[in-house]
């Protein structure tokens, strides 16, 4: 390990929290990704109808089942205030 010239990390730097790295570390995120599939027709129409403001994708992942109705309403009201769909 002490004699390597470069360390390739199969991840993207934007998914990492800020921390110091050795100068020999290089992120090569993406080689494990598959090409994107086209969106379903309904979602494509929604995205295209957003105009120049665009859309916001908000995901809760596995935390969705733990969310209270009050918290969901807070998030919904915050998202309702921005111009994006």
PEBELDA-V984194 format. One record per backbone hydrogen bond with DSSP energy under -1.0 kcal/mol. CO is the residue of the C=O (numbers start at 1). NH is the residue of the N-H. If there is no record, write none. Layout:
# PEBELDA-V984194
co=CO nh=NH
co=CO nh=NH
This chain:
# PEBELDA-V984194
co=7 nh=26
co=9 nh=11
co=9 nh=28
co=12 nh=15
co=13 nh=16
co=22 nh=25
co=24 nh=7
co=26 nh=9
co=30 nh=33
co=40 nh=44
co=41 nh=45
co=42 nh=46
co=43 nh=47
co=44 nh=48
co=45 nh=49
co=47 nh=50
co=54 nh=85
co=60 nh=63
co=61 nh=64
co=63 nh=66
co=64 nh=67
co=68 nh=72
co=69 nh=73
co=70 nh=74
co=71 nh=75
co=72 nh=76
co=73 nh=77
co=74 nh=78
co=75 nh=79
co=76 nh=80
